[in-house]
């Protein structure tokens, strides 16, 4: 009825004066039709300029008729509701729709008046002028009536095709839109669907999350509320059918005119397909790596089997012959000696094959020269930038600008740094703590130092580092073992240090470049962790500098 009245009123006065332009309508006709309406009623042009207000609205707003030409109709709206009222009107204009909103009217002295339900209709006159007629009807008093801004917020969020919600400034979840309620399987009368005299605990959303995401989400949401800044997180949310899906949850504060947060408004964007596709791709890559590695091992094993079987068979045959010559009634020492010489010869043949295979797998000898560690670090960080962004890791650089050149193999040191960054970033991303990494360089005497330090908590016990990392399925153990070997082969040192406060620091020490140095001794060998001898990972140096006994 209100919509019909508003539309008919606009068409009536435009029909009476079809040739008049904007702002030139016959106010006598308008006044006769609208002036004594008991409901606040006004006319505005397409820019929002008020061209007429009836007696009831002038009374409420304390604005005289001679002041209207300089005002926007939004001046009649209370300060806290003005933004949403304006936004809804612009949407109605763009979409050629009836305007509907609930807000508080405001006065000239900024005093807030009663809540009203407003209906507006636009019409384009034959001369092209656009005019809007608005009629306000007082909202019926109710003990459970929502504030206008909240009612409009619910209307807006329910119109969205994606999951949306809002919470109080305290973080207490207040409302979820119909799309969210349907996904969660909430009953039609659930309080979260209406925010009707209901305020859930600030962490009520945790019940809908995957168990592995709950602790991190609670901490993240609590920090967001305290900071007053927007948040973004990837979460797995349980649906009505009992399955979890990945969502990108984003929340922003909605502030009042004084800057105070009134609500947190958020949306959950379904990223499950992309997330699972990425996980599937990672799994395929891992399987391909394993398959490639297994194929290489199988090929090597086949080659070794072919080359070793014949010499070993000859060893067995010669050994038996020697036993026969020595155990017969007519002992023939010369024949037994010849057979044993064959055993030695064929045994050495097997040893040579194994030695050749070890040489095949062995790393090349380092070719040290003068290198700029700061520049090398910049290159490695640039290569790691995509992974750092994905894991949301902040990197703090504390590089000594006066750092002297180091003396080492650039390619090998770059590989060490890259592997170290990959593994440390992986450890930080699994720790559940704030993701921050500090990289620093310095020097003392004839030695140059590089340190990669977390912000604590990534490694709980240095002595259990190897077992912890192995249990987590990480490649850090192997990487650190190889890295230690590479650094040691260049007269350097790699050590893990526990600092006060629980932080872990991986320190690399290298010799400083001296112009007289041209090469390392050829006797320096780089052991490979797949060969026999010491377990390289077990010889990694660990230092506890927390002062603990």
LUMLUM-176585 format. One line per field, with one value per residue (C-alpha): residue number from 1; residue in three letters; x, y, z. Coordinates in steps of 0.001 Angstrom, whole numbers, plus 524288, in hexadecimal, padded with zeros to 5 digits. Layout:
BEGIN
seq <- [NUM, ...] $
type <- [Ala, ...] $
X <- [X, ...] $
Y <- [Y, ...] $
Z <- [Z, ...] $
END
This chain:
BEGIN
seq <- [1, 2, 3, 4, 5, 6, 7, 8, 9, 10, 11, 12, 13, 14, 15, 16, 17, 18, 19, 20, 21, 22, 23, 24, 25, 26, 27, 28, 29, 30, 31, 32, 33, 34, 35, 36, 37, 38, 39, 40, 41, 42, 43, 44, 45, 46, 47, 48, 49, 50, 51, 52, 53, 54, 55, 56, 57, 58, 59, 60, 61, 62, 63, 64, 65, 66, 67, 68, 69, 70, 71, 72, 73, 74, 75, 76, 77, 78, 79, 80, 81, 82, 83, 84, 85, 86, 87, 88, 89, 90, 91, 92, 93, 94, 95, 96, 97, 98, 99, 100, 101, 102, 103, 104, 105, 106, 107, 108, 109, 110, 111, 112, 113, 114, 115, 116, 117, 118, 119, 120, 121, 122, 123, 124, 125, 126, 127, 128, 129, 130, 131, 132, 133, 134, 135, 136, 137, 138, 139, 140, 141, 142, 143, 144, 145, 146, 147, 148, 149, 150, 151, 152, 153, 154, 155, 156, 157, 158, 159, 160, 161, 162, 163, 164, 165, 166, 167, 168, 169, 170, 171, 172, 173, 174, 175, 176, 177, 178, 179, 180, 181, 182, 183, 184, 185, 186, 187, 188, 189, 190, 191, 192, 193, 194, 195, 196, 197, 198, 199, 200, 201, 202, 203, 204, 205, 206, 207, 208, 209, 210, 211, 212, 213, 214, 215, 216, 217, 218, 219, 220, 221, 222, 223, 224, 225, 226, 227, 228, 229, 230, 231, 232, 233, 234, 235, 236, 237, 238, 239, 240, 241, 242, 243, 244, 245, 246, 247, 248, 249, 250, 251, 252, 253, 254, 255, 256, 257, 258, 259, 260, 261, 262, 263, 264, 265, 266, 267, 268, 269, 270, 271, 272, 273, 274, 275, 276, 277, 278, 279, 280, 281, 282, 283, 284, 285, 286, 287, 288, 289, 290, 291, 292, 293, 294, 295, 296, 297, 298, 299, 300, 301, 302, 303, 304, 305, 306, 307, 308, 309, 310, 311, 312, 313, 314, 315, 316, 317, 318, 319, 320, 321, 322, 323, 324, 325, 326, 327, 328, 329, 330, 331, 332, 333, 334, 335, 336, 337, 338, 339, 340, 341, 342, 343, 344, 345, 346, 347, 348, 349, 350, 351, 352, 353, 354, 355, 356, 357, 358, 359, 360, 361, 362, 363, 364, 365, 366, 367, 368, 369, 370, 371, 372, 373, 374, 375, 376, 377, 378, 379, 380, 381, 382, 383, 384, 385, 386, 387, 388, 389, 390, 391, 392, 393, 394, 395, 396, 397, 398, 399, 400, 401, 402, 403, 404, 405, 406, 407, 408, 409, 410, 411, 412, 413, 414, 415, 416, 417, 418, 419, 420, 421, 422, 423, 424, 425, 426, 427, 428, 429, 430, 431, 432, 433, 434, 435, 436, 437, 438, 439, 440, 441, 442, 443, 444, 445, 446, 447, 448, 449, 450, 451, 452, 453, 454, 455, 456, 457, 458, 459, 460, 461, 462, 463, 464, 465, 466, 467, 468, 469, 470, 471, 472, 473, 474, 475, 476, 477, 478, 479, 480, 481, 482, 483, 484, 485, 486, 487, 488, 489, 490, 491, 492, 493, 494, 495, 496, 497, 498, 499, 500, 501, 502, 503, 504, 505, 506, 507, 508, 509, 510, 511, 512, 513, 514, 515, 516, 517, 518, 519, 520, 521, 522, 523, 524, 525, 526, 527, 528, 529, 530, 531, 532, 533, 534, 535, 536, 537, 538, 539, 540, 541, 542, 543, 544, 545, 546, 547, 548, 549] $
type <- [Unk, Unk, Unk, Unk, Unk, Unk, Unk, Unk, Unk, Unk, Unk, Unk, Unk, Unk, Unk, Unk, Unk, Unk, Unk, Unk, Unk, Unk, Unk, Unk, Unk, Unk, Unk, Unk, Unk, Unk, Unk, Unk, Unk, Unk, Unk, Unk, Unk, Unk, Unk, Unk, Unk, Unk, Unk, Unk, Unk, Unk, Unk, Unk, Unk, Unk, Unk, Unk, Unk, Unk, Unk, Unk, Unk, Unk, Unk, Unk, Unk, Unk, Unk, Unk, Unk, Unk, Unk, Unk, Unk, Unk, Unk, Unk, Unk, Unk, Unk, Unk, Unk, Unk, Unk, Unk, Unk, Unk, Unk, Unk, Unk, Unk, Unk, Unk, Unk, Unk, Unk, Unk, Unk, Unk, Unk, Unk, Unk, Unk, Unk, Unk, Unk, Unk, Unk, Unk, Unk, Unk, Unk, Unk, Unk, Unk, Unk, Unk, Unk, Unk, Unk, Unk, Unk, Unk, Unk, Unk, Unk, Unk, Unk, Unk, Unk, Unk, Unk, Unk, Unk, Unk, Unk, Unk, Unk, Unk, Unk, Unk, Unk, Unk, Unk, Unk, Unk, Unk, Unk, Unk, Unk, Unk, Unk, Unk, Unk, Unk, Unk, Unk, Unk, Unk, Unk, Unk, Unk, Unk, Unk, Unk, Unk, Unk, Unk, Unk, Unk, Unk, Unk, Unk, Unk, Unk, Unk, Unk, Unk, Unk, Unk, Unk, Unk, Unk, Unk, Unk, Unk, Unk, Unk, Unk, Unk, Unk, Unk, Unk, Unk, Unk, Unk, Unk, Unk, Unk, Unk, Unk, Unk, Unk, Unk, Unk, Unk, Unk, Unk, Unk, Unk, Unk, Unk, Unk, Unk, Unk, Unk, Unk, Unk, Unk, Unk, Unk, Unk, Unk, Unk, Unk, Unk, Unk, Unk, Unk, Unk, Unk, Unk, Unk, Unk, Unk, Unk, Unk, Unk, Unk, Unk, Unk, Unk, Unk, Unk, Unk, Unk, Unk, Unk, Unk, Unk, Unk, Unk, Unk, Unk, Unk, Unk, Unk, Unk, Unk, Unk, Unk, Unk, Unk, Unk, Unk, Unk, Unk, Unk, Unk, Unk, Unk, Unk, Unk, Unk, Unk, Unk, Unk, Unk, Unk, Unk, Unk, Unk, Unk, Unk, Unk, Unk, Unk, Unk, Unk, Unk, Unk, Unk, Unk, Unk, Unk, Unk, Unk, Unk, Unk, Unk, Unk, Unk, Unk, Unk, Unk, Unk, Unk, Unk, Unk, Unk, Unk, Unk, Unk, Unk, Unk, Unk, Unk, Unk, Unk, Unk, Unk, Unk, Unk, Unk, Unk, Unk, Unk, Unk, Unk, Unk, Unk, Unk, Unk, Unk, Unk, Unk, Unk, Unk, Unk, Unk, Unk, Unk, Unk, Unk, Unk, Unk, Unk, Unk, Unk, Unk, Unk, Unk, Unk, Unk, Unk, Unk, Unk, Unk, Unk, Unk, Unk, Unk, Unk, Unk, Unk, Unk, Unk, Unk, Unk, Unk, Unk, Unk, Unk, Unk, Unk, Unk, Unk, Unk, Unk, Unk, Unk, Unk, Unk, Unk, Unk, Unk, Unk, Unk, Unk, Unk, Unk, Unk, Unk, Unk, Unk, Unk, Unk, Unk, Unk, Unk, Unk, Unk, Unk, Unk, Unk, Unk, Unk, Unk, Unk, Unk, Unk, Unk, Unk, Unk, Unk, Unk, Unk, Unk, Unk, Unk, Unk, Unk, Unk, Unk, Unk, Unk, Unk, Unk, Unk, Unk, Unk, Unk, Unk, Unk, Unk, Unk, Unk, Unk, Unk, Unk, Unk, Unk, Unk, Unk, Unk, Unk, Unk, Unk, Unk, Unk, Unk, Unk, Unk, Unk, Unk, Unk, Unk, Unk, Unk, Unk, Unk, Unk, Unk, Unk, Unk, Unk, Unk, Unk, Unk, Unk, Unk, Unk, Unk, Unk, Unk, Unk, Unk, Unk, Unk, Unk, Unk, Unk, Unk, Unk, Unk, Unk, Unk, Unk, Unk, Unk, Unk, Unk, Unk, Unk, Unk, Unk, Unk, Unk, Unk, Unk, Unk, Unk, Unk, Unk, Unk, Unk, Unk, Unk, Unk, Unk, Unk, Unk, Unk, Unk, Unk, Unk, Unk, Unk, Unk, Unk, Unk, Unk, Unk, Unk, Unk, Unk, Unk, Unk, Unk, Unk, Unk, Unk, Unk, Unk, Unk, Unk, Unk, Unk, Unk, Unk, Unk, Unk, Unk, Unk, Unk, Unk, Unk, Unk, Unk, Unk, Unk, Unk, Unk, Unk] $
X <- [80000, 80B0D, 8123F, 80610, 80316, 810DB, 81117, 803A9, 8070A, 81336, 80C1E, 800C6, 80841, 81100, 804F3, 7FF3E, 80B45, 811D8, 81904, 81FA1, 82DD7, 83441, 831C0, 8269C, 81B0B, 80E80, 81023, 801BE, 7FDFD, 80874, 8046A, 7F630, 7F9A0, 8044A, 80500, 7FBA9, 7FF4C, 8017E, 80DC6, 81AA5, 81B2D, 824E5, 82954, 83761, 83E0C, 847A5, 852FC, 84BFF, 8489F, 83C11, 831F2, 82694, 823CD, 8162B, 81214, 81447, 8225C, 8252E, 81FF5, 8284F, 834B8, 832CA, 83692, 82F3B, 829BD, 83310, 83ED0, 83B6D, 841BD, 84F55, 84D75, 84EB7, 84383, 84DB7, 84EE2, 841FA, 8487C, 84F5E, 85E34, 86072, 856CB, 85A74, 8647C, 85BB3, 85009, 85829, 85DA2, 8502E, 84B00, 85620, 853A5, 8452D, 848A7, 85247, 84948, 83CC1, 83683, 82D71, 83529, 832E2, 83A53, 838E3, 84013, 83EE9, 83B10, 843DF, 84173, 84859, 84EAF, 85336, 849C7, 84574, 836D4, 82E7D, 83148, 829E9, 827BD, 82A0E, 824FC, 82988, 8260B, 82C94, 82685, 82C15, 823BC, 821EE, 82C35, 8361E, 8363C, 836F3, 82F36, 82E2D, 822F9, 825DD, 81BDB, 81FB5, 81708, 81AA3, 81F68, 8161E, 81B70, 82101, 82975, 83115, 83203, 83F9D, 846A7, 844CA, 85321, 852B7, 845F4, 84BA7, 8580E, 85058, 84883, 854FA, 85C0A, 85046, 85037, 85E28, 85FEA, 86BC3, 86D54, 86D0E, 86BF1, 86E2E, 872C9, 872A9, 87E51, 8820E, 882F5, 87674, 87007, 862A8, 85D3A, 85F8B, 85887, 84F75, 85A36, 862BD, 8577B, 8540A, 8621E, 8637E, 8564F, 850B5, 84216, 8394B, 836DE, 84512, 8488E, 8547F, 84B43, 84478, 84DBC, 84167, 84546, 850C6, 85F5C, 867FC, 87552, 88036, 885E6, 87927, 87D68, 88811, 87E0F, 87C07, 88A8F, 8936A, 89A4D, 8A79B, 8A34F, 89CC9, 8A853, 8AE40, 8A118, 89DB7, 8AAD0, 8AA28, 89C4D, 89FD7, 8ABAF, 8A348, 89965, 8A44A, 8AAEF, 89E93, 8A3A8, 89DE8, 8A157, 8A26D, 8A409, 8A26F, 899D0, 892BC, 8845D, 87B3E, 86F17, 861AB, 8655C, 870B8, 87B9C, 885B8, 88845, 89308, 88EF2, 89630, 8905B, 891BA, 88CE0, 88D43, 88902, 87CEF, 87F39, 87643, 87869, 88124, 88A0B, 885A0, 8835A, 874E9, 8755F, 87E79, 87911, 87E68, 87CF9, 88142, 8857B, 8857F, 89334, 891E2, 89368, 89F99, 8A560, 8A32C, 8A850, 8B4AE, 8B600, 8B3C8, 8BE31, 8C7C5, 8C4B2, 8C6CE, 8D3D8, 8D7FB, 8D41B, 8DB48, 8E771, 8E68F, 8E405, 8EF85, 8F82C, 8F37C, 8F5A7, 9036E, 9064A, 900A0, 908DF, 91512, 911D9, 91032, 91D21, 92403, 91DF6, 9228D, 9305D, 9320E, 92BC2, 9366F, 94223, 93B70, 93876, 946CF, 94AB3, 94208, 94744, 95588, 95336, 94D44, 95888, 9625A, 95B42, 95B20, 969C5, 96CD0, 963CC, 96743, 97061, 97A51, 97B41, 97F0F, 983C6, 986A0, 978E3, 972B5, 97B17, 976BD, 96880, 96A06, 970A6, 96473, 95C2B, 9642E, 963A1, 954F1, 95297, 95A3F, 95223, 945C2, 94C14, 94FB7, 941AF, 93C8F, 94704, 9434E, 93501, 93899, 94041, 9347B, 92BED, 9364A, 9350A, 93EA1, 949D5, 946F0, 94C93, 94DA2, 94ED8, 94B29, 93C6D, 93372, 92AC3, 92169, 91EE3, 91D9F, 91387, 90BA9, 90B52, 906D8, 8FC37, 8F765, 8F698, 8EF30, 8E5F6, 8DA0F, 8DB43, 8DD36, 8D0E0, 8C8F5, 8CD32, 8CBD2, 8D97C, 8DF6C, 8EE0F, 8F635, 90378, 90EBD, 919AD, 92694, 92930, 937C0, 9384B, 94519, 94524, 944C5, 94D3B, 944BB, 93E30, 9331E, 92A3E, 92B77, 9295B, 91D85, 917ED, 91A7A, 91378, 9080D, 90647, 9079E, 8FD3D, 8F3DE, 8F51B, 8F4A5, 8E895, 8E22A, 8E532, 8DFC1, 8D341, 8D0D5, 8D3D1, 8C6DF, 8CE11, 8CF8E, 8D6E8, 8E31D, 8F0F7, 8FD3A, 9090A, 91598, 923CE, 92FF3, 93E6A, 94916, 95776, 959B9, 94C3B, 93F48, 9325F, 9247E, 91912, 90B05, 902A6, 8F45C, 8EC4F, 8EB95, 8E3F6, 8E71A, 8F035, 8EC97, 8F923, 9060A, 90A6C, 8FE11, 8FED1, 90228, 8F787, 8ED63, 8F00C, 8F02F, 8E31F, 8DD76, 8E1B9, 8EA50, 8F65D, 8FD91, 90635, 90BA4, 90CB8, 91438, 91D0A, 92056, 921CA, 92B0E, 93362, 933C9, 93774, 9419B, 94816, 94A85, 950C4, 94412, 93ABD, 92C02, 925BA, 9182C, 91725, 90C60, 90AF2, 90477, 8F5D4, 8F4E3, 8F970, 90184, 90CC7, 913DF, 92165, 92A89, 938CC, 941B6, 94FB3, 951C3, 95751, 965D6, 96BA0, 976E2, 96D75, 96AD8, 965E1, 9634F, 96BAE, 96851, 968AA, 95C19, 95134, 94293, 93C33, 92EE5, 9249D, 920AE, 92E64, 933F9, 93AD7, 93525, 926EF, 92870, 91BF8, 92094, 92CE4, 9255E, 929D1, 91FAE, 92255, 9194B, 91BCB, 91004, 91850, 91150, 91950] $
Y <- [80000, 80956, 80623, 80817, 8152A, 81A25, 8161F, 81BCC, 82888, 82A94, 82773, 8304B, 83CD4, 83A3C, 837D6, 844C8, 84C54, 843CD, 84F11, 8548F, 851B6, 84D1A, 8565B, 85D22, 8549E, 85B0F, 85B14, 85E6F, 85167, 84A53, 850CC, 84DA5, 83F70, 83D85, 8491A, 84447, 835F0, 830CC, 829F3, 830F9, 83264, 83904, 83A70, 83A29, 83B2C, 83131, 837B2, 83690, 84511, 846AE, 84E43, 84CAC, 84819, 8476E, 84D6B, 84136, 83FC5, 84E3E, 84CFC, 84127, 84690, 854A9, 8591B, 8643D, 863B2, 86E6A, 8660C, 85A1F, 85E34, 85D38, 84FFB, 841D1, 83956, 83132, 83C74, 8378A, 82A94, 82858, 828B7, 81A4E, 815F5, 81F88, 81718, 80B3B, 813A4, 819F1, 80CF0, 806B7, 8127E, 81216, 8039E, 80645, 810B4, 80819, 7FC3A, 8040C, 7FE5B, 802E2, 80877, 801F0, 80499, 805ED, 810A7, 81B13, 828BB, 83396, 841C8, 84E88, 84D7C, 83F96, 83A00, 82C50, 82A8F, 81E75, 812FE, 812F8, 809C6, 81176, 80E83, 8164F, 815F9, 81CD9, 821B2, 827F4, 8330C, 8355A, 84012, 8363B, 83AFA, 83052, 8327F, 829C1, 829B3, 82453, 820E9, 81D3C, 81524, 81402, 8065C, 7FF57, 7FF61, 7F238, 7EDA8, 7E559, 7EF1A, 7F00B, 7FD07, 801FE, 80073, 7F23E, 7EF8C, 7F532, 7ED6E, 7E0D7, 7E42F, 7E6F3, 7DA9B, 7D1ED, 7D6E6, 7D211, 7C4F2, 7C197, 7BEEE, 7CB7F, 7CEEC, 7D980, 7D9FB, 7E3FB, 7ECB1, 7E2F5, 7D859, 7D190, 7CB2F, 7D167, 7CDA3, 7C4AD, 7C698, 7BCB2, 7B6FB, 7B468, 7AEE2, 7A589, 7A0D4, 79EC6, 7980F, 7A171, 7A008, 7AAAF, 7B071, 7B085, 7BD4E, 7BF64, 7C10C, 7CCAC, 7D270, 7D368, 7D57E, 7CC86, 7CEAE, 7C2C3, 7C193, 7C7A3, 7BA46, 7B31E, 7B176, 7A801, 79D11, 79D80, 79CAD, 79130, 78CF6, 7901E, 79E33, 7A17A, 7A5C4, 7AE39, 7B438, 7B7B0, 7BE28, 7C54A, 7CA56, 7CED1, 7D632, 7DC47, 7E165, 7E721, 7EDB3, 7F341, 7EFE0, 7E72E, 7D8CE, 7CE04, 7BF8D, 7B296, 7A947, 79C63, 79DCD, 7926B, 791EB, 78C3F, 77FBF, 77CE2, 780F4, 78BAF, 7958F, 79FB3, 7ADFD, 7BAE5, 7C25D, 7D12B, 7DADA, 7E9A5, 7F2FE, 7FB7D, 80832, 812ED, 8213E, 822A3, 817BA, 80DA4, 7FFE5, 7FC4E, 7EF5E, 7E5CD, 7E252, 7D652, 7CD67, 7BF5C, 7BC99, 7AE50, 7AAAD, 79C0E, 79802, 7A02F, 79BFE, 78D99, 78EED, 79507, 78A26, 77FE6, 7863C, 7861B, 777C9, 77487, 77BA9, 7743F, 76735, 76AAC, 76E1D, 7613F, 759BE, 7604A, 75D6B, 74F4C, 74D94, 752EB, 749D8, 73E4E, 74185, 742C6, 7361F, 72EFA, 73449, 730A8, 72322, 720B2, 72575, 71F1E, 711B5, 70C5D, 7108D, 70B72, 6FE79, 6FD9E, 7006A, 6F53C, 6EBEB, 6EF18, 6EDDE, 6E061, 6DC6B, 6E0D0, 6D8FA, 6CD09, 6CDEF, 6CFBD, 6C4F3, 6BA5F, 6AF16, 6B4D6, 6C2EF, 6CBE9, 6D89F, 6DF2E, 6DC94, 6E11D, 6ED6A, 6F029, 6EE66, 6F79D, 701A8, 700D0, 70387, 70FAA, 7142D, 7127D, 71878, 7247E, 72507, 725F0, 73082, 73842, 737AE, 73CD2, 74760, 74BC5, 74C89, 754C0, 75DDC, 75EB8, 7636F, 76BBE, 77AA4, 7824B, 788EB, 796E2, 7A1FA, 7AD02, 7BB41, 7C882, 7C9A5, 7D430, 7CD74, 7D902, 7D8BF, 7C9F7, 7CAE0, 7D4D1, 7CB68, 7C00C, 7C827, 7CC97, 7BE5C, 7BB05, 7C6BC, 7BF09, 7B4D7, 7BF6E, 7C643, 7B9AA, 7B649, 7C49A, 7C4EA, 7D225, 7D2E6, 7DCC7, 7DF8E, 7E3F3, 7E396, 7EA0F, 7F3E8, 7F30B, 7E44D, 7DFAF, 7D59B, 7C743, 7BCBD, 7B15C, 7AAAF, 7B3F1, 7A9A8, 7A060, 7AB01, 7AFDA, 7A20E, 7A11F, 7AE04, 7AA2A, 79CF8, 7A376, 7AD9C, 7A33B, 79AE6, 7A606, 7ABAA, 79E55, 79D24, 7AAB9, 7A806, 79BC0, 7A21F, 7A976, 7B571, 7C2CB, 7C0DA, 7C920, 7C689, 7CE8A, 7CD71, 7D44A, 7D4DE, 7D945, 7D64B, 7D4F4, 7D423, 7CB24, 7C4E8, 7C8EF, 7C500, 7C325, 7C05A, 7BC1B, 7BD99, 7BAD2, 7C1F3, 7B664, 7A9D5, 7A363, 79983, 795C5, 78E99, 78FAD, 7825C, 77C54, 78421, 7787D, 76FB4, 77AA5, 77E17, 76FEE, 76DA8, 7794E, 773A1, 77F4F, 77EF5, 7880A, 77D38, 7794D, 78769, 78B48, 77F7D, 782B9, 79117, 78DFC, 785CB, 79087, 79AE5, 79233, 78F3E, 79DD8, 79F8E, 7A49F, 7A0AE, 79EFD, 79EB4, 79FA2, 7A8AE, 7A9E9, 7B827, 7BDF9, 7BF20, 7B23B, 7B703, 7ADFD, 7B309, 7ABDC, 7B1E5, 7B02E, 7B3E0, 7B585, 7BA1C, 7C827, 7CA68, 7CD7A, 7D0F7, 7C746, 7BBDE, 7B570, 7A7B9, 79DEB, 79204, 78710, 77DBE, 783AE, 77A50, 77CC9, 770A6, 76CB8, 768DC, 75CE5, 75702, 74F21, 75524, 75E87, 7626D, 770B1, 77505, 76FC2, 77813, 784CA, 78E18, 7928F, 79D4C, 7A15C, 7AF88, 7B159, 7AF2E, 7A27F, 797D8] $
Z <- [80000, 8037E, 7F6F3, 7EEB4, 7F53A, 7F317, 7E4CA, 7E1ED, 7E8B7, 7E069, 7D3DB, 7D7AD, 7D9A0, 7CDD6, 7C594, 7CA2F, 7C5A3, 7BB3F, 7B4D0, 7C0C9, 7C3D0, 7D030, 7DB7B, 7D429, 7D83B, 7DCCC, 7EB87, 7ED29, 7E743, 7EEF1, 7FBA3, 7F982, 7F79B, 801E6, 80B13, 8157C, 81501, 822E1, 81E20, 81B2A, 80C4D, 80345, 7F52B, 7F041, 7E325, 7DDBB, 7E4E5, 7F1E4, 7F318, 7FA9F, 7F2B3, 7FC0F, 80A00, 80FDC, 81CA6, 824CD, 82031, 82228, 82FDE, 83323, 82D0E, 8317D, 823CC, 81D67, 80F94, 80B32, 80F4A, 80729, 7FA53, 8002E, 806B4, 802D3, 80777, 80E96, 81839, 81DDB, 8215E, 82E67, 82D70, 83067, 825D1, 81B13, 8140B, 812E0, 80EDC, 80417, 7FF62, 7FE4D, 7F6CD, 7ECED, 7EAEB, 7E8A7, 7DE9B, 7D74E, 7D744, 7D4CD, 7E104, 7EBD3, 7F743, 8046C, 810E5, 81F7A, 826AA, 83107, 82CF1, 831BE, 834CA, 83238, 83F86, 83C2B, 84629, 84279, 8406B, 83F0E, 8361F, 82937, 81DD1, 8114D, 803AF, 7F7EA, 7E97F, 7DE2A, 7D18A, 7C54F, 7BFF2, 7B153, 7B215, 7B758, 7C56C, 7CFBE, 7DC34, 7E82C, 7F1E2, 7FF88, 809F0, 817D9, 820B4, 82F24, 83287, 83BC5, 849B2, 84DAB, 858C4, 84F24, 843F5, 83E26, 83CA5, 82EB0, 82B2D, 82F7E, 8286B, 81BE9, 81DFE, 81EF3, 812C9, 80B2B, 80FA6, 80CF6, 7FEFC, 7FCC2, 7F5CD, 7FE39, 80CAD, 814AE, 8230F, 82D0B, 83B0A, 845ED, 84893, 85334, 848DA, 84D3D, 84180, 83FB8, 83271, 826D6, 819F2, 813BD, 80B1E, 81709, 81F0D, 813FF, 812A7, 8215F, 82227, 82C46, 82EE5, 82974, 836E7, 83B60, 84264, 839BE, 82E4E, 83499, 83EDA, 84723, 85554, 8530E, 85426, 852BF, 85959, 85168, 84E15, 84B1A, 83CEB, 8413B, 84261, 8339B, 8304F, 82D8C, 83A27, 83446, 8318E, 83E80, 846CA, 83C29, 8389E, 846B6, 848D2, 83BC1, 83E2E, 84BE7, 846A9, 83BFA, 845D2, 84E16, 8426C, 83C4F, 82ECA, 8243A, 823B3, 819AD, 81C29, 8152F, 81CF1, 81B7F, 81F4C, 8220B, 8198C, 81C3E, 814EC, 81E05, 814BB, 81671, 80BB5, 80AA3, 80B9B, 80AFD, 81674, 815EA, 82027, 820CF, 82BA6, 8299E, 830EE, 835DB, 83293, 83EA0, 839D1, 843C4, 83EB7, 83EAB, 83793, 830F3, 82396, 81CC9, 81111, 80EDB, 800E4, 7FCC2, 7F80C, 7FA21, 7EBE8, 7E9F0, 7F6F5, 7F469, 7E69A, 7EC1C, 7F633, 7EBAE, 7E33B, 7EE96, 7F10F, 7E2B4, 7E2D5, 7EEF5, 7E8F8, 7DC75, 7E43A, 7EB7D, 7DEFD, 7D84E, 7E403, 7E48E, 7D5F8, 7D73A, 7E2AB, 7DB27, 7CF47, 7D79B, 7DEB9, 7D1CE, 7CCFE, 7D9A2, 7D972, 7CB97, 7CE47, 7DB94, 7D9BF, 7D0D4, 7D946, 7E58B, 7DEC2, 7DB06, 7E929, 7EDE0, 7E36C, 7E660, 7F4FD, 7F324, 7EA50, 7F481, 7FEF1, 7F629, 7F35F, 801C9, 806C9, 7FCDF, 80009, 7F6C7, 7FB8A, 7F068, 7F64B, 7E94A, 7E418, 7F0D2, 7F06B, 7E278, 7E65D, 7F1FE, 7E953, 7E0CF, 7ECE4, 7EFCA, 7E1AB, 7E057, 7EDBD, 7E9BB, 7DD52, 7E57D, 7EDD1, 7E1BA, 7DCD3, 7E9D7, 7EA16, 7DC65, 7E045, 7EC25, 7E380, 7DA89, 7E5C5, 7EC49, 7EBBE, 7E3B5, 7EAA5, 7EF0B, 7E6FF, 7F0FE, 7ED51, 7F2DF, 7F4EA, 7FA4B, 80461, 80536, 7F693, 7F6D5, 801B3, 7F9F0, 7EE72, 7F6F6, 7FD99, 7F047, 7EBDC, 7F848, 7F769, 7F255, 7FD1C, 80767, 802BC, 8029E, 8107B, 814C9, 81A7B, 81D96, 81AD2, 82250, 81C38, 824CE, 81ADC, 81E35, 8133F, 8161F, 81537, 80EF5, 80416, 807C4, 8018A, 7FD11, 7F189, 7EDC0, 7E797, 7F31E, 7FD4D, 7F5C6, 7F609, 804A8, 80719, 7FE75, 8053A, 8127B, 80F3E, 80A27, 8165C, 8202D, 8197F, 819FE, 8288E, 82B40, 82397, 82BCF, 838DE, 83A42, 83F71, 83951, 82C99, 82D37, 828A1, 82AFB, 821FC, 825CB, 8218D, 828F2, 82A14, 8342A, 830FD, 8256E, 8260A, 81FD1, 8262A, 82135, 82A53, 827DC, 83420, 8370B, 84150, 84A71, 84BB7, 83EAC, 8453C, 85322, 8568E, 84F6F, 8543B, 84E79, 841DD, 83954, 83EE2, 83E9B, 83081, 82C2C, 832E3, 82BAD, 81EAB, 81BA2, 8132B, 81C8D, 8220F, 814E3, 81083, 81CC7, 81B61, 80D40, 8108E, 81BC6, 8129A, 80855, 81250, 818E5, 80BC8, 80A4D, 817AB, 81D42, 827F3, 8298D, 836FF, 83D10, 848CA, 85304, 85725, 86315, 86128, 859DF, 84C89, 843F0, 83BB7, 830BF, 82F46, 823B9, 82524, 81942, 81748, 81356, 805B3, 80559, 7F82C, 7F982, 7FA79, 7ED6A, 7F073, 7FB27, 7FD23, 7F3A3, 7FF27, 80471, 800FB, 8019E, 80775, 8025F, 80C7E, 80475, 80571, 8105F, 81BFE, 825DD, 825E3, 821FA, 828BA, 835C4, 8355C, 83424, 83ED0, 848BE, 85288, 85DAF, 86195, 86A5C, 87662, 879DE, 8800F] $
END
